Amino acid sequence: MASNPSNSTSYKQLKEDFVSNLSGGEASEVNYVTAVSFVAILLWSVLQTRQSFFKSYGPLALLVDFLLSVCAFLLAITIYADKPFLLSGLLIAPAILIYALPTNIAAPKRKPKLPPNAQSKNKNAKDAGVASGRGELSVLSVKPFLTHYRGSLMIMTCLAILAVDFRLFPRRFAKVETWGTSLMDGGVGSFVFSAGVVGARPLLKERATGRTTPLARRLLDSMRHSLPLLVLGVIRLLSVKGLDYAEHVSDYAALSVLLGVIYQMVLESTDLKAYILLAPRTDLLSKNREGICSFIGYLAIFLAGQDAGMYMLPRKISASRASTPGAQRNSLLLRMTVWTGVWAALYYFVTNPVRGAGLDVSRRLANLPYILWVAATNNVTILAYYAIDAFCFPAFYNANDARTEREAYLTATSRVLRAYNRNGLAVFLVANLLTGLVNLTVPTLHVGPVATMGILLGYAATVTGIALGLDWLDVSIKL
């Protein structure tokens, strides 16, 4: 039976109203909800370190990995949205219990000692950060905590873009109209921050080889690295328009802050803010003014992420060659803690109405408070993942050859999160297409809680299956 056009139109209007004029919630609540993800990773890590639960990756291990890596956050944004502390407690309790149990890990085999001349040659190669092709460590390594951070961020994003269309997803988690903070607002900026973190890799490689790049070229490279995000945004826009989907129109750290301050001054001292928020949409520029004008803000976020990557990605944090792996871990932990405190303090000063400037956060403007909020939140999140990583998997940082490090990395990372991290942008595109398909076939606003959870679980399992399938086939899709 053909649907009544008027009914179809009214339902689309109802969906647009459902995501319009929202004011978000407390920034602290965003932290409580996202904390569920790294508490779940803590449980995953304890299972692995104490019981080698995921070493033999059978159906049970896959199921538990999926439940902890994906479903824990799904519960946090739906059924447990008002009780994130309870959900975190339900995850921490078994972690404590399992940690108290006797371990079930076989003792590692001792490696044969190398002759003195070979040891000296090995040490010199590693100190120089050169991979000779015989297993020596290179300057940069793929850090387990960054894999978990980026994989979890991609999972949060994929789940939220569909969950937001259901009533079980709280409205305070959806994107705000103009002013305020929400889970999805934080996710937009976090996506850019995460791209900045990995965008530091080519710069670090240049530094290792002694080459330098002018500041102007670095800025151009930063913009170029942001292009995949722009392409995805265009694809999503075209899919939304094509499907008639309901929409709502509404040293680097110093450079990042400087850009943010200048942009904020321009917003406050000119008519730019009024133009972005109030001008009529009459041409191509005015119809896309938020994205065009907020580019400076997102560039500042990207540079803040790049600054974090500059000290998180290198193998050696301390310049001293005599520094032990434990000292290196502690040095990175201290540096991350200090920078987290700096970003949090800046955010507090800029937004506090009594002791600070009292400015409001706006994702739509990508203003200075939004830049600082995203930087502070992501630094806190990465710090939490690193603390779990350093405590549970010190063997990764003690590795003295590439093969051992690779084995330690696979042991220390969730296969589900590795899969999402490996093909994140491609998986995100698939998630957008599936989101459109669900909205074309299901009246999401009229679906009850039980059916909602069934649809979201099926969607999560499908996206996860695609990510794992690409990883199993050893496919890396670069967008």
Secondary structure as a PSIPRED ss2 file (coil, helix, strand):
# PSIPRED VFORMAT (PSIPRED V4.0)

   1 M C   1.000  0.000  0.000
   2 A C   1.000  0.000  0.000
   3 S C   1.000  0.000  0.000
   4 N C   1.000  0.000  0.000
   5 P H   0.000  1.000  0.000
   6 S H   0.000  1.000  0.000
   7 N H   0.000  1.000  0.000
   8 S H   0.000  1.000  0.000
   9 T H   0.000  1.000  0.000
  10 S H   0.000  1.000  0.000
  11 Y H   0.000  1.000  0.000
  12 K H   0.000  1.000  0.000
  13 Q H   0.000  1.000  0.000
  14 L H   0.000  1.000  0.000
  15 K H   0.000  1.000  0.000
  16 E H   0.000  1.000  0.000
  17 D H   0.000  1.000  0.000
  18 F H   0.000  1.000  0.000
  19 V C   1.000  0.000  0.000
  20 S C   1.000  0.000  0.000
  21 N C   1.000  0.000  0.000
  22 L C   1.000  0.000  0.000
  23 S C   1.000  0.000  0.000
  24 G C   1.000  0.000  0.000
  25 G E   0.000  0.000  1.000
  26 E C   1.000  0.000  0.000
  27 A H   0.000  1.000  0.000
  28 S H   0.000  1.000  0.000
  29 E H   0.000  1.000  0.000
  30 V H   0.000  1.000  0.000
  31 N H   0.000  1.000  0.000
  32 Y H   0.000  1.000  0.000
  33 V H   0.000  1.000  0.000
  34 T H   0.000  1.000  0.000
  35 A H   0.000  1.000  0.000
  36 V H   0.000  1.000  0.000
  37 S H   0.000  1.000  0.000
  38 F H   0.000  1.000  0.000
  39 V H   0.000  1.000  0.000
  40 A H   0.000  1.000  0.000
  41 I H   0.000  1.000  0.000
  42 L H   0.000  1.000  0.000
  43 L H   0.000  1.000  0.000
  44 W H   0.000  1.000  0.000
  45 S H   0.000  1.000  0.000
  46 V H   0.000  1.000  0.000
  47 L H   0.000  1.000  0.000
  48 Q H   0.000  1.000  0.000
  49 T H   0.000  1.000  0.000
  50 R H   0.000  1.000  0.000
  51 Q H   0.000  1.000  0.000
  52 S C   1.000  0.000  0.000
  53 F C   1.000  0.000  0.000
  54 F C   1.000  0.000  0.000
  55 K C   1.000  0.000  0.000
  56 S C   1.000  0.000  0.000
  57 Y C   1.000  0.000  0.000
  58 G C   1.000  0.000  0.000
  59 P H   0.000  1.000  0.000
  60 L H   0.000  1.000  0.000
  61 A H   0.000  1.000  0.000
  62 L H   0.000  1.000  0.000
  63 L H   0.000  1.000  0.000
  64 V H   0.000  1.000  0.000
  65 D H   0.000  1.000  0.000
  66 F H   0.000  1.000  0.000
  67 L H   0.000  1.000  0.000
  68 L H   0.000  1.000  0.000
  69 S H   0.000  1.000  0.000
  70 V H   0.000  1.000  0.000
  71 C H   0.000  1.000  0.000
  72 A H   0.000  1.000  0.000
  73 F H   0.000  1.000  0.000
  74 L H   0.000  1.000  0.000
  75 L H   0.000  1.000  0.000
  76 A H   0.000  1.000  0.000
  77 I C   1.000  0.000  0.000
  78 T C   1.000  0.000  0.000
  79 I C   1.000  0.000  0.000
  80 Y C   1.000  0.000  0.000
  81 A C   1.000  0.000  0.000
  82 D C   1.000  0.000  0.000
  83 K C   1.000  0.000  0.000
  84 P H   0.000  1.000  0.000
  85 F H   0.000  1.000  0.000
  86 L H   0.000  1.000  0.000
  87 L H   0.000  1.000  0.000
  88 S H   0.000  1.000  0.000
  89 G H   0.000  1.000  0.000
  90 L H   0.000  1.000  0.000
  91 L H   0.000  1.000  0.000
  92 I H   0.000  1.000  0.000
  93 A H   0.000  1.000  0.000
  94 P H   0.000  1.000  0.000
  95 A H   0.000  1.000  0.000
  96 I H   0.000  1.000  0.000
  97 L H   0.000  1.000  0.000
  98 I H   0.000  1.000  0.000
  99 Y H   0.000  1.000  0.000
 100 A H   0.000  1.000  0.000
 101 L C   1.000  0.000  0.000
 102 P C   1.000  0.000  0.000
 103 T C   1.000  0.000  0.000
 104 N C   1.000  0.000  0.000
 105 I C   1.000  0.000  0.000
 106 A C   1.000  0.000  0.000
 107 A C   1.000  0.000  0.000
 108 P C   1.000  0.000  0.000
 109 K C   1.000  0.000  0.000
 110 R C   1.000  0.000  0.000
 111 K C   1.000  0.000  0.000
 112 P C   1.000  0.000  0.000
 113 K C   1.000  0.000  0.000
 114 L C   1.000  0.000  0.000
 115 P C   1.000  0.000  0.000
 116 P H   0.000  1.000  0.000
 117 N H   0.000  1.000  0.000
 118 A H   0.000  1.000  0.000
 119 Q H   0.000  1.000  0.000
 120 S H   0.000  1.000  0.000
 121 K H   0.000  1.000  0.000
 122 N H   0.000  1.000  0.000
 123 K H   0.000  1.000  0.000
 124 N H   0.000  1.000  0.000
 125 A H   0.000  1.000  0.000
 126 K H   0.000  1.000  0.000
 127 D H   0.000  1.000  0.000
 128 A C   1.000  0.000  0.000
 129 G C   1.000  0.000  0.000
 130 V C   1.000  0.000  0.000
 131 A C   1.000  0.000  0.000
 132 S C   1.000  0.000  0.000
 133 G C   1.000  0.000  0.000
 134 R C   1.000  0.000  0.000
 135 G C   1.000  0.000  0.000
 136 E C   1.000  0.000  0.000
 137 L C   1.000  0.000  0.000
 138 S C   1.000  0.000  0.000
 139 V C   1.000  0.000  0.000
 140 L E   0.000  0.000  1.000
 141 S C   1.000  0.000  0.000
 142 V C   1.000  0.000  0.000
 143 K C   1.000  0.000  0.000
 144 P H   0.000  1.000  0.000
 145 F H   0.000  1.000  0.000
 146 L H   0.000  1.000  0.000
 147 T H   0.000  1.000  0.000
 148 H H   0.000  1.000  0.000
 149 Y H   0.000  1.000  0.000
 150 R H   0.000  1.000  0.000
 151 G H   0.000  1.000  0.000
 152 S H   0.000  1.000  0.000
 153 L H   0.000  1.000  0.000
 154 M H   0.000  1.000  0.000
 155 I H   0.000  1.000  0.000
 156 M H   0.000  1.000  0.000
 157 T H   0.000  1.000  0.000
 158 C H   0.000  1.000  0.000
 159 L H   0.000  1.000  0.000
 160 A H   0.000  1.000  0.000
 161 I H   0.000  1.000  0.000
 162 L H   0.000  1.000  0.000
 163 A H   0.000  1.000  0.000
 164 V C   1.000  0.000  0.000
 165 D C   1.000  0.000  0.000
 166 F C   1.000  0.000  0.000
 167 R C   1.000  0.000  0.000
 168 L C   1.000  0.000  0.000
 169 F C   1.000  0.000  0.000
 170 P C   1.000  0.000  0.000
 171 R H   0.000  1.000  0.000
 172 R H   0.000  1.000  0.000
 173 F H   0.000  1.000  0.000
 174 A C   1.000  0.000  0.000
 175 K C   1.000  0.000  0.000
 176 V C   1.000  0.000  0.000
 177 E C   1.000  0.000  0.000
 178 T C   1.000  0.000  0.000
 179 W C   1.000  0.000  0.000
 180 G C   1.000  0.000  0.000
 181 T E   0.000  0.000  1.000
 182 S C   1.000  0.000  0.000
 183 L H   0.000  1.000  0.000
 184 M H   0.000  1.000  0.000
 185 D H   0.000  1.000  0.000
 186 G H   0.000  1.000  0.000
 187 G H   0.000  1.000  0.000
 188 V H   0.000  1.000  0.000
 189 G H   0.000  1.000  0.000
 190 S H   0.000  1.000  0.000
 191 F H   0.000  1.000  0.000
 192 V H   0.000  1.000  0.000
 193 F H   0.000  1.000  0.000
 194 S H   0.000  1.000  0.000
 195 A H   0.000  1.000  0.000
 196 G H   0.000  1.000  0.000
 197 V H   0.000  1.000  0.000
 198 V H   0.000  1.000  0.000
 199 G C   1.000  0.000  0.000
 200 A C   1.000  0.000  0.000
 201 R H   0.000  1.000  0.000
 202 P H   0.000  1.000  0.000
 203 L H   0.000  1.000  0.000
 204 L H   0.000  1.000  0.000
 205 K H   0.000  1.000  0.000
 206 E H   0.000  1.000  0.000
 207 R H   0.000  1.000  0.000
 208 A H   0.000  1.000  0.000
 209 T H   0.000  1.000  0.000
 210 G C   1.000  0.000  0.000
 211 R C   1.000  0.000  0.000
 212 T C   1.000  0.000  0.000
 213 T C   1.000  0.000  0.000
 214 P C   1.000  0.000  0.000
 215 L H   0.000  1.000  0.000
 216 A H   0.000  1.000  0.000
 217 R H   0.000  1.000  0.000
 218 R H   0.000  1.000  0.000
 219 L H   0.000  1.000  0.000
 220 L H   0.000  1.000  0.000
 221 D H   0.000  1.000  0.000
 222 S H   0.000  1.000  0.000
 223 M H   0.000  1.000  0.000
 224 R H   0.000  1.000  0.000
 225 H H   0.000  1.000  0.000
 226 S C   1.000  0.000  0.000
 227 L H   0.000  1.000  0.000
 228 P H   0.000  1.000  0.000
 229 L H   0.000  1.000  0.000
 230 L H   0.000  1.000  0.000
 231 V H   0.000  1.000  0.000
 232 L H   0.000  1.000  0.000
 233 G H   0.000  1.000  0.000
 234 V H   0.000  1.000  0.000
 235 I H   0.000  1.000  0.000
 236 R H   0.000  1.000  0.000
 237 L H   0.000  1.000  0.000
 238 L H   0.000  1.000  0.000
 239 S H   0.000  1.000  0.000
 240 V H   0.000  1.000  0.000
 241 K H   0.000  1.000  0.000
 242 G H   0.000  1.000  0.000
 243 L H   0.000  1.000  0.000
 244 D C   1.000  0.000  0.000
 245 Y C   1.000  0.000  0.000
 246 A C   1.000  0.000  0.000
 247 E C   1.000  0.000  0.000
 248 H C   1.000  0.000  0.000
 249 V C   1.000  0.000  0.000
 250 S C   1.000  0.000  0.000
 251 D C   1.000  0.000  0.000
 252 Y C   1.000  0.000  0.000
 253 A H   0.000  1.000  0.000
 254 A H   0.000  1.000  0.000
 255 L H   0.000  1.000  0.000
 256 S H   0.000  1.000  0.000
 257 V H   0.000  1.000  0.000
 258 L H   0.000  1.000  0.000
 259 L H   0.000  1.000  0.000
 260 G H   0.000  1.000  0.000
 261 V H   0.000  1.000  0.000
 262 I H   0.000  1.000  0.000
 263 Y H   0.000  1.000  0.000
 264 Q H   0.000  1.000  0.000
 265 M H   0.000  1.000  0.000
 266 V H   0.000  1.000  0.000
 267 L H   0.000  1.000  0.000
 268 E H   0.000  1.000  0.000
 269 S H   0.000  1.000  0.000
 270 T C   1.000  0.000  0.000
 271 D C   1.000  0.000  0.000
 272 L H   0.000  1.000  0.000
 273 K H   0.000  1.000  0.000
 274 A H   0.000  1.000  0.000
 275 Y H   0.000  1.000  0.000
 276 I H   0.000  1.000  0.000
 277 L H   0.000  1.000  0.000
 278 L H   0.000  1.000  0.000
 279 A C   1.000  0.000  0.000
 280 P C   1.000  0.000  0.000
 281 R C   1.000  0.000  0.000
 282 T C   1.000  0.000  0.000
 283 D C   1.000  0.000  0.000
 284 L H   0.000  1.000  0.000
 285 L H   0.000  1.000  0.000
 286 S H   0.000  1.000  0.000
 287 K H   0.000  1.000  0.000
 288 N C   1.000  0.000  0.000
 289 R H   0.000  1.000  0.000
 290 E H   0.000  1.000  0.000
 291 G H   0.000  1.000  0.000
 292 I H   0.000  1.000  0.000
 293 C H   0.000  1.000  0.000
 294 S C   1.000  0.000  0.000
 295 F H   0.000  1.000  0.000
 296 I H   0.000  1.000  0.000
 297 G H   0.000  1.000  0.000
 298 Y H   0.000  1.000  0.000
 299 L H   0.000  1.000  0.000
 300 A H   0.000  1.000  0.000
 301 I H   0.000  1.000  0.000
 302 F H   0.000  1.000  0.000
 303 L H   0.000  1.000  0.000
 304 A H   0.000  1.000  0.000
 305 G H   0.000  1.000  0.000
 306 Q H   0.000  1.000  0.000
 307 D H   0.000  1.000  0.000
 308 A H   0.000  1.000  0.000
 309 G H   0.000  1.000  0.000
 310 M H   0.000  1.000  0.000
 311 Y H   0.000  1.000  0.000
 312 M H   0.000  1.000  0.000
 313 L C   1.000  0.000  0.000
 314 P E   0.000  0.000  1.000
 315 R C   1.000  0.000  0.000
 316 K C   1.000  0.000  0.000
 317 I C   1.000  0.000  0.000
 318 S C   1.000  0.000  0.000
 319 A C   1.000  0.000  0.000
 320 S C   1.000  0.000  0.000
 321 R C   1.000  0.000  0.000
 322 A C   1.000  0.000  0.000
 323 S C   1.000  0.000  0.000
 324 T C   1.000  0.000  0.000
 325 P H   0.000  1.000  0.000
 326 G H   0.000  1.000  0.000
 327 A H   0.000  1.000  0.000
 328 Q H   0.000  1.000  0.000
 329 R H   0.000  1.000  0.000
 330 N H   0.000  1.000  0.000
 331 S H   0.000  1.000  0.000
 332 L H   0.000  1.000  0.000
 333 L H   0.000  1.000  0.000
 334 L H   0.000  1.000  0.000
 335 R H   0.000  1.000  0.000
 336 M H   0.000  1.000  0.000
 337 T H   0.000  1.000  0.000
 338 V H   0.000  1.000  0.000
 339 W H   0.000  1.000  0.000
 340 T H   0.000  1.000  0.000
 341 G H   0.000  1.000  0.000
 342 V H   0.000  1.000  0.000
 343 W H   0.000  1.000  0.000
 344 A H   0.000  1.000  0.000
 345 A H   0.000  1.000  0.000
 346 L H   0.000  1.000  0.000
 347 Y H   0.000  1.000  0.000
 348 Y H   0.000  1.000  0.000
 349 F H   0.000  1.000  0.000
 350 V H   0.000  1.000  0.000
 351 T H   0.000  1.000  0.000
 352 N C   1.000  0.000  0.000
 353 P C   1.000  0.000  0.000
 354 V C   1.000  0.000  0.000
 355 R C   1.000  0.000  0.000
 356 G C   1.000  0.000  0.000
 357 A C   1.000  0.000  0.000
 358 G C   1.000  0.000  0.000
 359 L C   1.000  0.000  0.000
 360 D C   1.000  0.000  0.000
 361 V C   1.000  0.000  0.000
 362 S C   1.000  0.000  0.000
 363 R C   1.000  0.000  0.000
 364 R C   1.000  0.000  0.000
 365 L C   1.000  0.000  0.000
 366 A C   1.000  0.000  0.000
 367 N C   1.000  0.000  0.000
 368 L H   0.000  1.000  0.000
 369 P H   0.000  1.000  0.000
 370 Y H   0.000  1.000  0.000
 371 I H   0.000  1.000  0.000
 372 L H   0.000  1.000  0.000
 373 W H   0.000  1.000  0.000
 374 V H   0.000  1.000  0.000
 375 A H   0.000  1.000  0.000
 376 A H   0.000  1.000  0.000
 377 T H   0.000  1.000  0.000
 378 N H   0.000  1.000  0.000
 379 N H   0.000  1.000  0.000
 380 V H   0.000  1.000  0.000
 381 T H   0.000  1.000  0.000
 382 I H   0.000  1.000  0.000
 383 L H   0.000  1.000  0.000
 384 A H   0.000  1.000  0.000
 385 Y H   0.000  1.000  0.000
 386 Y H   0.000  1.000  0.000
 387 A H   0.000  1.000  0.000
 388 I H   0.000  1.000  0.000
 389 D H   0.000  1.000  0.000
 390 A H   0.000  1.000  0.000
 391 F H   0.000  1.000  0.000
 392 C H   0.000  1.000  0.000
 393 F C   1.000  0.000  0.000
 394 P C   1.000  0.000  0.000
 395 A H   0.000  1.000  0.000
 396 F H   0.000  1.000  0.000
 397 Y H   0.000  1.000  0.000
 398 N H   0.000  1.000  0.000
 399 A C   1.000  0.000  0.000
 400 N C   1.000  0.000  0.000
 401 D C   1.000  0.000  0.000
 402 A H   0.000  1.000  0.000
 403 R H   0.000  1.000  0.000
 404 T H   0.000  1.000  0.000
 405 E H   0.000  1.000  0.000
 406 R H   0.000  1.000  0.000
 407 E H   0.000  1.000  0.000
 408 A H   0.000  1.000  0.000
 409 Y H   0.000  1.000  0.000
 410 L H   0.000  1.000  0.000
 411 T H   0.000  1.000  0.000
 412 A H   0.000  1.000  0.000
 413 T C   1.000  0.000  0.000
 414 S C   1.000  0.000  0.000
 415 R H   0.000  1.000  0.000
 416 V H   0.000  1.000  0.000
 417 L H   0.000  1.000  0.000
 418 R H   0.000  1.000  0.000
 419 A H   0.000  1.000  0.000
 420 Y H   0.000  1.000  0.000
 421 N H   0.000  1.000  0.000
 422 R H   0.000  1.000  0.000
 423 N C   1.000  0.000  0.000
 424 G H   0.000  1.000  0.000
 425 L H   0.000  1.000  0.000
 426 A H   0.000  1.000  0.000
 427 V H   0.000  1.000  0.000
 428 F H   0.000  1.000  0.000
 429 L H   0.000  1.000  0.000
 430 V H   0.000  1.000  0.000
 431 A H   0.000  1.000  0.000
 432 N H   0.000  1.000  0.000
 433 L H   0.000  1.000  0.000
 434 L H   0.000  1.000  0.000
 435 T H   0.000  1.000  0.000
 436 G H   0.000  1.000  0.000
 437 L H   0.000  1.000  0.000
 438 V H   0.000  1.000  0.000
 439 N H   0.000  1.000  0.000
 440 L H   0.000  1.000  0.000
 441 T H   0.000  1.000  0.000
 442 V C   1.000  0.000  0.000
 443 P C   1.000  0.000  0.000
 444 T H   0.000  1.000  0.000
 445 L H   0.000  1.000  0.000
 446 H H   0.000  1.000  0.000
 447 V C   1.000  0.000  0.000
 448 G C   1.000  0.000  0.000
 449 P H   0.000  1.000  0.000
 450 V H   0.000  1.000  0.000
 451 A H   0.000  1.000  0.000
 452 T H   0.000  1.000  0.000
 453 M H   0.000  1.000  0.000
 454 G H   0.000  1.000  0.000
 455 I H   0.000  1.000  0.000
 456 L H   0.000  1.000  0.000
 457 L H   0.000  1.000  0.000
 458 G H   0.000  1.000  0.000
 459 Y H   0.000  1.000  0.000
 460 A H   0.000  1.000  0.000
 461 A H   0.000  1.000  0.000
 462 T H   0.000  1.000  0.000
 463 V H   0.000  1.000  0.000
 464 T H   0.000  1.000  0.000
 465 G H   0.000  1.000  0.000
 466 I H   0.000  1.000  0.000
 467 A H   0.000  1.000  0.000
 468 L H   0.000  1.000  0.000
 469 G H   0.000  1.000  0.000
 470 L H   0.000  1.000  0.000
 471 D H   0.000  1.000  0.000
 472 W H   0.000  1.000  0.000
 473 L C   1.000  0.000  0.000
 474 D C   1.000  0.000  0.000
 475 V C   1.000  0.000  0.000
 476 S C   1.000  0.000  0.000
 477 I C   1.000  0.000  0.000
 478 K C   1.000  0.000  0.000
 479 L C   1.000  0.000  0.000
